[in-house]
Amino acid sequence: MGKATGFLETERMENPLRAEDDRLKDFNDLHASLPVRDRHSQASRCMDCGVPFCQSDFGCPLHNLIPEWNDLLWQGQEKEALARLLLTAPFPEFTGHVCPALCEKACNLADEGVTNRDNELYLIETGFARGWVVPRVPSRRTGKQVAVVGSGPAGLAAADLLNQRGHTVTVIERADLPGGLMMYGIPNMKLPKEIVERRIRLMEAEGISFLLNTEADPDQLRAFDAVILCCGSRRPRSLNLPHMDAEGVHYAVDYLTCATRGLLSGSAPVLSASGRHCIVVGGGDTGNDCVATALRQGASSVTQLEMMPKPCTARVPGNPWPEWPRTLRTDYGQLEAISVLGSDPRVYETTVGSIQVDEHNRIRSVETVRLKRTPEGRMEPIPGSERIVPCDLLLIAAGFIGCEEQTLRTLSLEADARGRVLPADGSHALGGSWFSAGDLRTGQSLVVRAVADGRAAAHEADAFLAAAH
């Protein structure tokens, strides 16, 4: 399996980012594609290693058969490679765009790992283009009705598997479009929305129903034979400062949702960074997405605050391969900021200490403060390090702390200390015919992990329905 000398003959080459001055003009896909010959060559780098860590727990949560479909891709057997990929990965077009590719860092080639994410994206897009991806309508129905609450990656994955088992599936979504955070929380340039919509249309053709603009109601859910709750972990972490209600202070997901709604409707977004001094609190992926969106909207300046120290450029002794490397990474938004503003927008070991507003309760500046790590490991303010910085748009991208309180009350759910609806035995079963999955169960995590957890919950629900029959 694999070309034994492929990794020696071919250098790693990812799908290239479009030039900054080009991609900053629009919200289109960030990347261009490699020629087919180069894509096959990249697949040839997947060697016949003794232990494929890429598909282990260190690598792929879906346990994709990566060496097998890479080998088929290298040989030009693209349809067969796609079939092997789809055995474990229901939505390669999603993970091919937004997965951080844990598998690549767990590869035996380490930092020069095989471009699995780009390879799977090529396979699924080729499959759609050539008509290989068609509706898979179950040959028989069980007569069982299943409700899936939430249409994010976990909900879609659960719905897909249960539908293929022959159950009749209804996905209940409170937003006007399906997809959860993949639709409204991830910017279009990172995950084009026509890709999400294409998958939804395919799932509808396979028999799955989507009930939109609908809050899940307990009485409504009792009519179903099984219920899988994939309500997400959408309660944002607050800065817990005075004036959080000021005009110009927003949570990141609200800001990104507004930007996507404006893009889809073809109108100017209600909330824009145009001409504003923007400060983003949070150094993760969502913070980076805010930086990139603000730049496209014409922000006057963009600063990204990260409370933790700047990561090392190489692995430290406590972070060995094949673990995910906790090293410095400069993402697309930061690269764009460097191109436009001339410097990296990130300021480490810094947070917002206070918010200043004018007489109309509009934010006009923030006081930043430097932080230091205590011997106990906490980050505490450094006295005398305060600094006033102009700011008329403050975006909070500090993560999430669990399911929204209103959802917990409505569905009579109990969350643990970390905000998770996680059964005590570690399963997905909440008792009776109800199950939890995705970020609701595990806390905020990756799309690929949500997909894997949604499938795991669906397997449990399917076994429950079979036993009930």
C-alpha positions in Angstrom: 0.0 0.0 0.0 1.3 3.4 -0.9 4.4 4.4 -2.9 7.3 3.5 -0.7 9.4 6.3 -1.9 6.7 8.9 -2.4 7.5 11.0 0.6 11.1 11.1 -0.5 10.3 12.2 -4.1 7.5 14.7 -3.5 7.4 17.6 -1.1 4.3 18.4 0.9 2.2 20.9 -1.0 -1.1 22.2 0.4 -3.9 23.8 -1.6 -2.5 27.4 -1.9 -4.2 30.4 -0.3 -5.3 33.0 -2.8 -3.1 36.2 -2.6 -4.1 38.5 0.3 -4.8 41.5 -1.9 -7.2 39.3 -4.0 -9.1 37.4 -1.4 -9.6 40.5 0.8 -11.9 41.9 -1.9 -14.5 39.2 -1.4 -15.9 36.5 0.9 -15.1 33.7 -1.6 -13.2 30.5 -0.8 -9.8 31.2 0.6 -8.0 28.5 -1.4 -7.2 27.6 -5.0 -6.9 23.9 -6.0 -3.8 22.0 -7.1 -3.8 20.4 -10.6 -5.0 16.8 -10.6 -1.5 15.4 -11.3 -0.2 17.2 -8.2 -3.0 16.0 -6.1 -2.2 12.4 -7.0 1.4 13.0 -6.2 0.5 14.3 -2.8 -1.5 11.1 -2.1 1.6 9.1 -3.1 3.4 10.5 -0.1 1.2 8.3 2.2 3.6 5.4 2.8 3.0 1.9 3.9 3.8 2.7 7.6 3.5 -0.1 10.2 1.1 1.8 12.5 -1.1 4.5 10.8 -1.4 6.9 13.6 -3.4 9.2 11.3 -6.5 7.0 11.8 -5.9 6.4 15.5 -7.4 8.3 18.4 -4.4 10.7 18.1 -5.4 11.4 14.6 -8.9 11.1 13.1 -12.0 11.1 15.4 -13.9 9.4 12.6 -11.1 6.8 12.2 -11.1 7.3 8.4 -9.2 4.6 6.4 -6.7 7.2 5.3 -3.9 5.0 3.9 -6.4 3.0 1.9 -8.1 5.9 0.1 -4.8 7.8 -0.3 -3.4 4.7 -2.1 -6.4 4.5 -4.4 -6.2 8.2 -5.1 -2.5 7.9 -6.0 -3.3 5.1 -8.4 -6.0 7.3 -10.1 -8.9 5.2 -8.8 -10.8 8.2 -7.6 -14.3 6.7 -7.5 -13.0 3.8 -5.4 -11.1 6.1 -3.2 -14.2 8.2 -2.6 -16.2 5.1 -1.7 -13.6 4.1 0.8 -13.6 7.6 2.3 -17.4 7.7 2.6 -17.4 4.5 4.6 -16.5 6.5 7.7 -16.8 10.2 6.7 -20.3 11.4 5.9 -19.4 15.0 5.1 -15.9 15.3 3.7 -16.7 18.6 2.1 -17.1 20.1 5.6 -14.1 18.6 7.2 -12.1 19.2 4.0 -12.6 22.9 4.6 -12.6 23.4 8.4 -10.9 20.4 10.1 -7.6 21.3 11.6 -6.3 18.0 10.3 -5.3 16.2 13.5 -4.5 13.3 11.2 -1.7 15.2 9.4 0.1 16.1 12.6 -0.2 12.4 13.8 1.3 11.2 10.5 4.6 9.4 10.7 6.0 12.2 8.5 5.3 14.5 11.5 5.4 18.2 10.4 5.6 17.1 6.8 2.5 14.9 7.0 0.4 13.9 4.1 -2.2 16.5 2.9 -5.1 14.3 3.9 -7.6 17.2 4.3 -6.9 18.5 0.8 -7.0 15.0 -0.6 -10.5 14.2 0.9 -11.8 17.6 -0.3 -10.6 16.8 -3.8 -12.3 13.4 -3.7 -15.7 14.6 -2.5 -15.7 17.6 -4.9 -14.7 15.3 -7.8 -17.5 13.0 -6.8 -20.1 15.8 -6.9 -18.7 17.1 -10.2 -18.8 13.7 -11.9 -22.2 12.6 -10.5 -20.9 9.9 -8.2 -22.6 11.5 -5.2 -26.3 10.7 -5.6 -29.2 10.4 -3.1 -29.1 7.2 -1.1 -32.7 6.5 -0.5 -33.3 3.6 1.9 -34.9 0.6 0.3 -37.3 0.1 3.3 -38.5 2.1 6.2 -38.8 0.9 9.8 -41.8 3.0 10.7 -39.9 4.6 13.5 -40.0 8.4 13.8 -36.8 10.1 15.1 -36.4 13.8 15.9 -32.9 15.4 15.8 -32.8 18.8 17.6 -30.2 21.0 16.0 -28.7 20.9 12.5 -25.1 21.5 13.2 -22.4 18.8 12.4 -23.6 16.4 15.1 -27.2 16.7 14.2 -26.6 16.3 10.5 -24.4 13.3 11.1 -27.0 11.6 13.4 -29.8 12.3 11.0 -27.8 10.9 8.1 -27.0 7.6 9.8 -30.4 7.1 11.2 -32.0 7.8 7.9 -29.8 5.2 6.2 -31.0 2.7 8.9 -34.5 3.3 7.5 -35.9 5.4 10.2 -37.9 8.5 9.3 -35.9 11.5 10.5 -37.1 15.1 11.2 -34.4 17.7 12.0 -35.7 20.6 14.1 -33.8 23.8 13.7 -34.6 27.2 15.2 -32.7 29.2 12.6 -34.0 30.0 9.2 -31.4 27.8 7.5 -29.9 24.4 8.5 -26.3 23.9 9.3 -25.9 25.4 12.8 -22.5 27.1 13.3 -21.4 25.8 9.9 -24.0 28.0 8.3 -23.8 31.1 10.5 -20.7 30.7 12.8 -18.0 30.0 10.2 -17.4 32.7 7.6 -18.2 32.0 3.9 -14.5 32.3 2.8 -13.7 29.4 5.2 -16.7 27.3 4.4 -18.7 28.5 1.4 -22.4 28.3 2.2 -23.4 26.8 -1.1 -21.5 23.7 0.0 -23.6 23.4 3.2 -26.8 24.0 1.2 -25.8 21.4 -1.4 -25.5 18.7 1.3 -28.9 19.7 2.8 -30.6 19.3 -0.6 -29.0 15.9 -0.9 -30.2 14.9 2.6 -33.7 16.1 1.7 -33.6 14.0 -1.4 -32.7 11.0 0.8 -35.9 11.5 2.8 -34.8 13.7 5.7 -37.2 16.5 6.7 -36.0 19.9 8.0 -38.3 21.9 10.3 -36.9 25.4 10.4 -37.6 28.5 12.4 -38.8 26.1 15.2 -37.9 25.9 18.8 -38.0 22.3 20.1 -41.0 21.7 22.3 -41.1 18.8 24.8 -44.7 17.9 24.0 -43.8 17.9 20.3 -40.8 15.6 21.0 -42.8 13.1 22.9 -44.5 12.1 19.7 -41.2 10.6 18.4 -39.9 7.1 19.0 -36.4 8.6 19.7 -34.9 12.0 20.2 -31.3 13.1 19.7 -30.5 16.5 21.2 -27.7 18.3 19.3 -28.4 21.8 20.7 -24.8 22.8 20.8 -22.8 24.8 23.3 -23.7 28.3 22.4 -23.6 30.2 25.7 -20.6 32.6 25.1 -18.1 33.3 27.8 -18.5 36.9 29.0 -15.8 39.3 30.1 -17.9 40.0 33.2 -17.2 43.8 33.0 -19.4 46.8 33.4 -20.8 48.2 30.1 -21.0 44.8 28.4 -24.4 46.1 27.1 -22.9 49.1 25.4 -23.4 49.8 21.7 -20.4 48.3 19.9 -19.8 45.4 22.2 -20.8 42.1 20.7 -20.1 38.4 20.9 -18.2 36.9 18.0 -20.8 34.5 16.8 -23.5 37.3 16.7 -21.1 39.4 14.6 -20.2 36.5 12.3 -23.8 35.5 11.9 -24.7 39.1 10.9 -21.9 39.1 8.3 -23.1 35.9 6.8 -26.8 36.9 6.7 -25.8 40.1 4.9 -23.7 38.1 2.4 -26.5 35.6 1.7 -29.2 38.3 1.4 -27.0 40.5 -0.8 -27.4 43.5 1.5 -25.1 45.4 3.8 -24.8 43.7 7.2 -26.6 45.4 10.1 -23.4 45.1 12.1 -20.2 46.1 10.3 -16.6 46.9 11.2 -16.4 49.4 8.4 -14.3 52.5 9.4 -14.1 51.2 13.0 -11.3 50.4 15.4 -11.9 46.8 16.2 -10.5 44.8 19.1 -11.1 41.0 19.2 -10.7 39.3 22.5 -9.7 35.7 22.0 -6.8 34.2 20.1 -8.5 31.0 18.7 -10.1 30.1 15.4 -13.2 32.2 16.0 -11.1 35.3 16.9 -9.1 34.8 13.7 -12.4 34.6 11.7 -13.4 37.9 13.3 -10.1 39.5 12.2 -10.6 38.3 8.7 -14.2 39.4 8.5 -13.4 42.9 9.9 -10.7 43.4 7.4 -13.0 42.5 4.5 -15.6 45.0 5.9 -13.0 47.8 5.9 -12.0 48.2 9.6 -9.7 51.1 10.3 -7.6 48.9 12.6 -7.8 45.4 14.0 -6.2 44.1 17.2 -6.5 40.6 18.6 -5.9 40.1 22.3 -4.8 36.7 23.6 -4.5 36.2 27.4 -2.1 33.3 27.2 1.7 33.6 26.4 2.9 33.3 22.9 3.3 29.7 21.9 6.7 28.2 21.1 7.6 27.7 17.5 8.5 24.0 18.1 7.2 21.2 20.3 8.1 21.3 23.9 9.0 18.1 25.8 5.5 17.7 27.3 3.9 17.8 23.9 5.4 14.9 21.9 4.4 13.5 18.5 1.8 12.2 17.6 -0.1 14.6 19.9 -1.5 17.8 18.3 1.4 20.3 18.4 0.7 23.3 20.7 2.9 25.5 18.7 2.6 29.0 17.2 0.3 29.1 14.2 -0.4 32.1 12.0 -3.8 31.6 10.4 -5.3 33.2 7.3 -6.8 36.2 9.1 -3.6 37.1 10.8 -1.7 36.8 7.5 -4.2 39.2 6.0 -3.8 41.6 8.8 0.0 41.5 8.4 -0.5 42.2 4.7 -2.9 45.2 5.3 -1.7 46.6 8.6 2.0 45.7 8.4 2.1 43.7 11.6 0.7 40.7 13.4 -2.6 41.8 15.1 -2.1 39.5 18.1 -1.1 40.9 21.4 -0.2 38.1 23.9 -0.7 38.0 27.7 -3.2 40.8 27.5 -6.9 41.2 28.1 -9.5 44.0 28.5 -9.6 45.4 32.0 -12.5 47.9 31.5 -14.7 49.4 28.9 -15.2 53.2 28.5 -18.4 54.5 27.0 -19.8 57.9 26.0 -23.0 59.6 27.2 -25.0 57.5 24.8 -23.6 54.2 26.1 -21.5 53.7 23.0 -18.1 52.1 23.4 -15.3 54.6 22.7 -12.2 52.9 24.2 -11.0 50.0 26.3 -8.4 49.7 29.0 -6.1 46.8 28.3 -3.9 45.2 30.9 -1.0 42.9 30.7 -1.1 39.5 32.5 1.4 37.2 34.1 1.2 33.6 35.1 1.3 32.9 38.9 3.1 29.9 40.4 -0.4 28.2 40.6 -0.8 28.6 36.9 -3.4 31.4 36.9 -3.1 34.5 34.7 -3.3 37.7 36.8 -3.1 41.4 35.9 0.3 43.2 36.2 -0.3 46.4 38.2 0.7 49.6 36.3 0.4 47.9 32.8 -2.9 49.4 32.0 -3.3 51.2 28.7 -6.2 53.1 27.0 -6.8 52.0 23.4 -9.4 53.5 21.0 -12.1 51.0 20.3 -15.6 51.4 18.8 -16.2 47.7 18.1 -15.3 45.1 20.7 -15.8 41.5 19.7 -15.7 38.8 22.4 -14.4 35.5 21.0 -13.5 33.9 24.4 -15.2 30.6 23.8 -18.4 29.0 25.1 -19.4 27.6 28.4 -22.2 25.3 27.6 -25.8 25.0 26.3 -28.0 28.1 26.6 -29.9 28.3 29.8 -33.3 28.8 28.0 -32.7 25.5 26.1 -31.8 23.6 29.3 -35.0 24.9 31.0 -37.3 24.2 28.1 -36.1 20.7 27.7 -35.6 20.0 31.4 -32.0 19.2 31.0 -29.3 19.2 33.7 -25.8 20.3 32.8 -22.6 19.4 34.8 -20.1 21.9 36.1 -18.6 22.3 32.7 -22.0 23.0 31.0 -22.3 19.6 29.4 -25.3 17.4 29.2 -23.2 14.3 29.6 -24.7 11.1 31.0 -22.9 9.8 34.1 -21.9 6.5 32.4 -20.3 8.4 29.5 -22.9 7.2 27.0 -25.3 9.3 25.0 -28.4 8.0 26.6 -30.3 10.5 28.8 -33.0 8.1 29.8 -36.0 6.8 28.0 -35.8 7.6 24.3 -33.7 10.7 24.5 -30.0 11.0 23.7 -27.4 13.9 23.6 -24.6 14.4 21.1 -22.1 16.9 19.9 -21.1 20.1 21.7 -24.1 19.7 24.0 -22.6 16.5 25.4 -18.9 17.2 25.1 -18.6 20.9 25.3 -17.2 23.2 22.6 -15.1 21.2 20.2 -14.2 20.6 16.6 -16.6 19.9 13.7 -15.0 16.5 13.0 -15.5 15.5 16.7 -19.1 16.7 16.6 -19.7 14.5 13.5 -18.1 11.5 15.2 -20.2 12.1 18.3 -23.4 12.5 16.3 -22.8 9.2 14.6 -22.0 7.5 17.9 -25.3 8.8 19.4 -27.2 7.6 16.3 -25.8 4.1 16.7 -27.0 4.0 20.3 -30.5 5.4 19.3 -30.6 2.8 16.5 -29.9 0.0 18.9 -32.6 1.4 21.3 -35.1 1.4 18.4 -34.2 -2.1 17.4 -34.7 -3.3 20.9 -38.0 -1.5 21.2 -39.2 -3.2 18.0 
